[in-house]
Amino acid sequence: MSSVAAASPSTLILVVEDEIELSRLFIEVLGAAGYTAVPAYSVSDALSTLEHQHFDAAILDVELRDGTVFPVADRLAAEGTPYLFASAIYSQAIPREHQEAPFIGKPFQIDDLLLRVEQAISGLRLSVPVA
């Protein structure tokens, strides 16, 4: 399916996405790639989850039902947890303090998502966002 190296089953990914079907797709794809994914469907849900669990990385949709995801990104950044944005908004809408995070535009190819997750975990950056 992907040329990205298989993840350790202990690699825990937070998936913050309010579209249930897309969240399920993320979880299925990440699981098939060897990651363990935990869903959060809102900013408040994600922040509550972060109170009780540490993650190796996170995938963040930007616009959620209860606001933008930036408080979650702030929390992850403060904890040193890598994250990426997967959103239909333009990458230029990301606040300056989060511009260095990988960004993948919706719609996207599954292999591109997995590559961005691996890059976020390993700390690599591509110079051009995936459109």
Helices and strands as residue ranges (DSSP letters): E 12-16, H 20-32, E 36-40, H 43-52, E 57-60, E 63-64, E 67-68, H 70-79, E 83-87, G 91-93, G 96-98, E 103-105, H 110-122
